[in-house]
């Protein structure tokens, strides 16, 4: 019997590690390959940054409540976010689609309207792509290319003990938006005549359907003369992503629950589902905010930006990653860290 290892037994990151562990870079121009938010290649005085994402219907998006124009916009933005997460500026995107005969030309036009709106908003060019037929469902692959001044790119593995942990914007709203959409979808399937009850939830639903990438933060850091010691975008929830930086930098950390930025609209929405807003921020994902570490000496510059919150600091490797709750108790930080936050 041939041995069979289930993909699920490795998990997403274990699978990536497994599939890429034997890669040897053969070109001097390939500076950084698999393992960060994007790859880095050296070209003509600027370094080239490349990243790609695959979005599959029924796994990453649901067309029952996702307008195609929003989907086109989001497909580009989530890739640009990975370029910004390297402290780089995106310049081009390439888009490949797998489409079934369920979709009309008009439907694809709508999708591309969103793609071009994102390209225009972020000043990037769509320079190529491919389309193929798909047996069922909609498959989207986007590659984004950017540039960065030599060796100014920022990895996940270079945080230092004592660095401040910063995050842009606010967290958890996209996850709560998803809860509303899933609830309404269920109601719609059971009784199609019922109008959706989404009053006052524009903020969290907007965060889900039309996220933005943080070009402004990368520009602010450049203008302030701050180069983060480590950076990535928040796509899997704050706790999971902070743990990536800890693991890759071989450090621990301390987060403070009371410092985690949460929008009032998200708080109110979370309470409608009787869930803890901190839980959503720690474990929600799809926020596309930037998570980065900076030396303590840069604190005075960072506080000038209201869009940036300092949420904790990096510790030595002997100290396990933890979170201090509003009640002052310390709990281990896990990828589902919020489950331990019951006071």
C-alpha positions in Angstrom: 0.0 0.0 0.0 1.3 3.4 -1.0 1.4 5.8 2.0 -1.2 8.5 1.9 -0.9 11.7 4.0 -4.1 13.8 4.2 -3.5 17.4 3.4 -5.6 18.3 6.4 -3.1 16.6 8.7 -0.5 19.2 7.7 -2.7 22.3 7.7 -2.3 25.2 5.3 1.1 26.5 6.5 2.4 23.0 7.2 1.6 22.1 3.6 3.3 25.2 2.2 6.4 24.4 4.3 6.3 20.8 3.1 6.0 21.6 -0.5 8.7 24.4 -0.5 11.3 23.0 1.9 13.6 21.8 -0.9 13.6 24.9 -3.1 17.1 26.1 -3.9 17.3 29.6 -5.5 19.4 29.3 -8.6 19.6 33.0 -9.7 21.5 35.7 -8.0 18.6 38.0 -8.8 16.2 35.9 -6.6 16.7 37.6 -3.2 13.7 36.3 -1.3 11.5 33.4 -2.3 8.7 31.5 -0.5 8.0 32.2 3.2 7.1 35.9 3.3 4.2 38.0 2.1 5.9 38.4 -1.3 9.0 37.4 -3.2 11.8 39.9 -3.9 13.8 40.1 -7.2 16.5 42.6 -8.0 16.0 44.6 -11.2 17.7 47.7 -12.5 18.4 49.5 -9.2 14.9 48.8 -7.8 14.1 45.5 -6.3 11.0 43.8 -7.7 8.4 42.3 -5.3 6.0 39.6 -6.5 3.0 37.9 -4.8 0.1 35.8 -5.9 -3.3 34.8 -4.5 -5.8 32.2 -5.6 -9.5 32.8 -4.8 -12.0 30.0 -5.3 -15.8 30.3 -5.3 -17.3 28.5 -2.3 -14.0 28.6 -0.4 -12.9 32.3 -0.4 -16.1 34.0 -1.6 -19.9 33.4 -1.9 -21.6 34.9 -4.9 -25.0 34.8 -3.2 -24.0 37.9 -1.3 -20.8 39.2 -3.1 -21.5 41.6 -6.0 -19.1 40.8 -8.9 -17.8 44.3 -9.0 -16.8 44.1 -5.3 -15.2 40.8 -5.9 -13.1 42.2 -8.7 -12.0 45.1 -6.5 -11.2 42.8 -3.6 -9.3 40.3 -5.7 -6.8 43.1 -6.6 -6.7 44.8 -3.2 -5.8 41.6 -1.2 -2.7 41.2 -3.5 -1.7 44.8 -3.2 -1.9 44.4 0.5 0.8 41.8 0.4 3.1 44.1 -1.6 2.5 46.9 0.9 3.3 44.4 3.7 6.8 44.1 2.2 7.2 47.9 2.6 7.0 48.1 -1.3 4.8 50.0 -3.8 2.8 47.9 -6.2 3.1 48.7 -9.9 1.4 45.9 -12.0 -1.1 43.1 -11.6 -1.7 40.0 -13.7 -5.1 38.3 -13.5 -6.1 34.8 -14.5 -9.7 33.5 -14.3 -11.4 30.1 -14.5 -15.0 30.6 -15.5 -17.9 28.2 -16.0 -20.7 28.8 -18.6 -22.9 30.0 -15.7 -21.3 33.4 -16.3 -22.2 35.8 -19.1 -19.9 38.4 -20.7 -21.9 41.1 -18.9 -21.1 39.4 -15.5 -17.4 39.3 -16.3 -17.6 43.0 -17.4 -19.0 43.7 -14.0 -16.1 41.8 -12.3 -13.5 43.7 -14.4 -15.1 47.0 -13.6 -14.1 46.3 -10.0 -10.6 45.2 -11.0 -10.1 48.4 -13.0 -11.5 50.5 -10.1 -8.9 49.0 -7.8 -6.1 49.5 -10.3 -7.1 53.2 -10.7 -7.4 53.7 -6.9 -3.9 52.3 -6.2 -2.2 53.5 -9.4 -1.3 50.0 -10.7 -1.5 48.6 -14.2 -3.2 45.4 -15.2 -0.5 44.0 -17.6 -1.6 40.5 -18.4 -3.5 37.4 -17.5 -5.4 34.4 -18.7 -8.8 32.9 -18.8 -9.8 29.3 -18.9 -13.1 27.4 -18.7 -13.9 25.9 -15.3 -16.2 22.9 -14.9 -18.1 24.7 -12.1 -17.5 27.8 -10.1 -15.4 30.9 -10.5 -11.6 30.7 -9.9 -9.5 33.9 -9.7 -5.7 34.1 -9.6 -4.0 37.5 -9.2 -0.3 38.2 -9.2 0.9 41.6 -8.1 4.3 43.1 -8.8 5.8 46.0 -7.0 9.1 47.8 -6.4 11.1 48.9 -3.5 14.4 50.8 -3.0 17.3 48.4 -2.6 17.1 46.3 0.6 14.2 48.4 2.0 11.9 45.4 1.9 10.7 44.2 5.3 10.4 40.5 6.2 8.5 38.7 8.9 11.6 37.2 10.4 13.5 40.3 11.5 11.7 41.6 14.6 13.9 42.4 17.6 13.4 41.9 21.3 11.8 45.1 22.8 10.3 46.2 19.5 6.8 47.7 19.7 4.0 45.8 17.9 1.9 48.2 15.8 -1.3 47.7 13.8 -3.1 50.0 11.4 -6.8 50.8 11.3 -9.2 48.6 13.3 -9.6 44.8 13.4 -12.4 42.2 13.3 -15.0 44.1 11.3 -14.7 41.9 8.2 -15.4 38.8 10.3 -18.5 40.3 11.8 -19.6 41.4 8.3 -19.2 37.8 7.2 -21.4 36.6 10.1 -24.2 39.0 9.0 -24.0 37.9 5.4 -24.0 34.2 6.3 -27.0 34.8 8.6 -28.9 36.6 5.8 -28.0 33.9 3.2 -29.5 31.3 5.5 -32.7 33.3 5.9 -32.8 33.9 2.1 -32.4 30.2 1.3 -35.2 29.3 3.7 -37.6 32.1 2.7 -36.5 34.1 -0.4 -39.2 36.7 0.0 -37.7 38.1 3.2 -35.8 41.4 2.9 -32.3 41.4 4.4 -32.0 43.1 7.8 -28.7 44.9 7.4 -29.6 48.3 8.7 -26.7 50.2 10.3 -24.3 47.4 9.4 -22.7 49.2 6.4 -19.4 49.5 8.1 -18.7 45.8 8.9 -20.2 44.7 5.5 -18.1 47.2 3.7 -15.0 45.9 5.4 -15.9 42.4 4.2 -16.9 43.1 0.6 -14.7 46.1 -0.2 -11.5 46.1 1.9 -8.8 48.6 1.3 -5.0 48.0 1.3 -2.9 50.4 3.4 -0.9 52.4 0.9 -1.2 55.4 3.2 0.6 53.6 6.0 3.6 52.6 3.8 3.7 56.2 2.6 3.6 57.6 6.1 6.4 55.3 7.3 8.6 56.4 4.4 7.9 60.1 5.0 8.5 59.7 8.8 11.8 57.9 8.0 10.6 54.7 9.8 11.7 51.3 8.4 9.7 48.6 10.4 11.9 45.7 11.7 9.2 43.2 10.6 5.9 43.5 8.8 3.0 41.5 7.3 -0.7 42.1 6.5 -3.4 40.9 8.8 -5.3 38.3 6.8 -5.7 35.4 9.4 -6.6 37.4 12.5 -4.2 39.3 14.8 -3.2 36.4 17.1 -2.4 34.1 14.2 -0.4 36.8 12.4 1.5 38.0 15.4 2.5 34.3 16.0 3.9 34.2 12.5 6.2 37.1 13.3 7.1 35.5 16.7 7.9 32.1 15.1 9.9 33.5 12.2 11.8 36.0 14.3 12.3 33.4 17.1 10.8 35.7 19.8 7.9 35.9 22.2 5.5 38.8 22.6 3.0 40.5 24.9 -0.2 42.0 23.6 -2.6 44.2 25.6 -6.3 43.5 25.0 -7.2 47.1 25.8 -4.9 48.4 23.1 -6.4 46.4 20.2 -8.2 48.8 17.9 -11.8 48.0 17.5 -14.4 50.2 15.8 -17.6 51.2 17.7 -19.7 49.9 14.8 -17.9 46.5 15.0 -18.4 46.3 18.8 -22.2 46.9 18.4 -22.5 44.4 15.6 -20.5 41.7 17.5 -22.8 42.1 20.5 -25.8 41.4 18.2 -24.2 37.9 17.8 -23.3 37.8 21.5 -19.7 37.4 20.7 -16.7 39.1 22.2 -15.3 41.9 20.0 -11.8 41.0 21.1 -12.4 37.5 19.9 -13.3 38.8 16.4 -10.2 41.0 16.3 -7.8 38.2 17.4 -9.2 35.4 15.3 -11.4 37.0 12.5 -9.1 37.6 9.6 -9.5 39.3 6.2 -8.8 42.8 7.7 -5.9 43.6 5.4 -4.5 46.0 7.9 -0.7 46.2 8.4 1.0 44.5 11.4 4.5 45.7 12.0 7.2 46.0 14.6 9.4 49.1 15.2 12.2 50.0 17.6 11.0 51.8 20.7 13.0 54.9 19.7 10.4 55.5 16.9 7.5 55.7 19.3 7.3 59.5 19.2 6.9 59.5 15.4 4.3 56.7 15.4 1.9 58.4 17.9 1.5 61.2 15.3 -0.6 58.9 13.2 -4.1 58.2 14.5 -4.4 55.3 12.1 -1.7 53.3 14.0 -2.1 51.6 17.3 0.7 50.2 19.5 -0.7 46.9 20.8 2.2 45.3 22.6 5.9 44.5 22.3 8.3 41.7 21.3 10.0 39.7 24.1 12.9 37.2 24.2 12.3 33.7 22.9 12.2 32.3 26.5 8.9 34.2 27.1 5.9 32.5 25.4 3.6 34.8 23.4 0.9 36.1 25.7 -2.0 38.5 26.0 -2.9 40.6 29.0 -6.6 41.0 29.3 -8.5 44.1 30.4 -8.8 42.4 33.8 -5.0 42.3 34.0 -4.6 38.5 33.6 -2.1 37.0 31.3 -3.1 34.2 28.9 -1.1 32.3 26.3 -1.6 33.7 22.8 -2.8 30.9 20.5 -4.1 31.0 16.9 -7.5 31.0 18.5 -6.3 33.0 21.4 -9.6 34.5 22.4 -11.1 31.2 23.6 -8.8 31.5 26.6 -10.0 35.1 27.4 -12.9 34.2 29.7 -12.1 36.1 32.9 
